[in-house]
């Protein structure tokens, strides 16, 4: 149900597993994918309004090293 709205490919190599949060900034969140990573700027949780990825991470109390869900 989580919709990623504004996303860009981030061509930096990370050693974490897929789905792991690698970096959190005020503008975006970097999540590891199979070969590269994604910079997530905005997203929309189920039945909610669109929000910044940083606001979502803060609300879920996630940190670097956690699995993005």
C-alpha positions in Angstrom: 0.0 0.0 0.0 2.9 2.4 0.4 3.3 4.5 -2.8 6.7 6.0 -3.7 5.9 9.3 -5.5 9.2 11.1 -6.2 12.2 8.7 -6.5 15.6 8.9 -8.2 18.2 6.2 -8.8 21.3 6.7 -6.6 24.3 5.0 -8.2 26.3 4.6 -4.9 27.3 1.1 -3.7 26.2 0.2 -0.1 27.0 -3.0 1.7 23.6 -3.4 3.4 20.8 -5.8 2.4 17.9 -4.9 0.1 15.4 -2.6 1.8 17.8 -1.2 4.4 17.8 2.5 5.1 21.4 3.7 4.2 21.1 7.5 4.6 18.6 10.0 6.0 18.7 13.7 5.2 16.1 16.5 5.5 15.4 16.2 1.8 15.5 12.5 1.0 16.0 8.9 2.3 18.3 6.4 0.6 17.2 2.8 0.6 19.4 -0.1 -0.7 18.0 -2.0 -3.7 19.3 -5.2 -5.3 22.3 -3.5 -7.2 22.0 0.2 -6.5 20.0 2.4 -4.2 17.0 4.7 -4.4 16.7 8.3 -3.2 13.1 8.7 -2.0 11.9 12.3 -1.8 8.1 11.9 -1.3 5.8 9.0 -0.7 2.2 8.3 0.2 1.2 5.8 3.0 -2.1 3.9 2.6 -5.1 6.1 3.2 -2.9 9.2 3.9 -1.8 12.3 2.1 1.5 12.5 0.3 4.4 13.5 2.5 8.2 13.8 2.5 10.2 10.7 3.1 11.9 12.3 6.1 8.5 13.0 7.8 7.5 9.4 7.2 10.8 8.1 8.7 10.5 10.3 11.7 6.9 9.3 12.3 7.8 5.6 12.1 10.9 6.2 14.3 13.1 4.4 11.8 16.9 5.1 11.6 19.8 4.2 9.4 20.2 0.4 9.3 16.5 -0.4 9.8 14.4 -2.0 7.1 12.2 0.5 5.2 8.6 -0.5 5.4 
